[in-house]
């Protein structure tokens, strides 16, 4: 009898419309969905420099073009686009786009967006658009960008620029107003709520209401997911909790997070200024220990961009050997007792000490040197620091930005690396537009700087583990942005 009553109560609950699910023919559709993240929202400013804020803001704002889940360029507010000549790019803008307050999108909004970035010197974006000479909006539905110099990566840079409705960024920080598939509803200290935008140009998304909730503690985040019926994804997820997934309704997933951590050499050291000696160290480097040294959060790296990034060369793989092979090779190559003092930030002190132990076990004379993150470039002032820890995240999905930043910037090329073949290939890369040709150049560059004339020692690729509720498709882009508008059952 109790079972019958329970079933009747359940049916009454469902029919009353109080359920998180509604009937749509034979398929169940979510009425609301929640994504659990670790970090709370910092600011609703559309030009916030904090990475987690871009996760929260992505459903609200749109761009002229954007990435799909594999970081390939696709139309968004511009329905078609192309290069007129090497310094002229043209975009045809959709005519049926509205902001969340009901205002029609105009060409003036697009122009004022870029003008605002230039005037406010938004630190996250100004470097991406500084090559724009002027913007023309003379032709119907057409925005034309005139650049100062050719830029094959211009499309990719535009994926980072949300189009805004007003120059008053302070107002947008309180009440975001974009053209995206979801509009802002409310926020608390640990949650941001959205509702589907009924007048979206591409039709409103299937799920009427979504929210992001931040739960910093990894265990509490997982427990919250298990006890909630509307949580569809948890990111990131701590892999040390994987054994508990068997009793949950979630599946573990993992993808590259576009980051690579590496060491670069101090050019002041005469021994390591030799490419041959740098190659020797790469041959004995304990790549097979990188996953253990990072507690499973990284995988061994052999180049300076990760898979999923344009320029990744699948032929460059870590040279995996067992301990005895590496120890014998250390002696054979004359590296026994060779001093290797490497600088790492205090947050990686455990990694540094463990790596020091591994290298010393091979017969090297290794010493970890802790340097505060904001002083790490200054560690080159320490004469006997041979290696400096750095990291790079390829937010634009290409190795081009890394290469130009590292090798053409006086600020970042602290190792004073110079290779005439690299310079020539970079010059070709910056005037080549066809993507397959660019890939070929980038892969050749990776081959040179990763082994032929090593720029440094790639250490590990970052991984982004997350879980999704069984039975639901939750697309997560390679840059870790959840495409909430595409969540489906």
Secondary structure, DSSP 8 states (H G I E B T S, - for coil): -HHHHHHHHHHHHHHTT-SSEEEETTEEEESEEEEEESS------TT---HHHHHHHTTT---SEEE-TTS-EEESSEEEEEEEETTEEEEEE-SS-B-TTS-B--HHHHHHHHHHHHHHT-TTTHHHHTTEEEEE--STTEEEEEESS--TTHHHHHTT----S-S-HHHHHHS----SSEEEEEE-SSEEEEEE-TT-TT---S-SEEEEEE--SHHHHHHHHHH-SSEEEEES--GGGGGGGGGSSEEEEEEEEEEEEEEEE-TT-TTTTSHHHHHHHHHH--GGGHHHHTTTSEEE-SSSS-TTSBT--TT-------HHHHHHHHHHTT-TT-EEEEEE-GGGHHHHHHHHHHHHHHT-EEEEEE--GGGGGGGGGSTT--EEEEEEE-TTSBSHHHHHHHHH-TTT-TT----HHHHHHHHHHTT---HHHHHHHHHHHHHIIIIIT-SEEEEEEEEEEEEEETT-B--B-TTS-B-GGG-B-
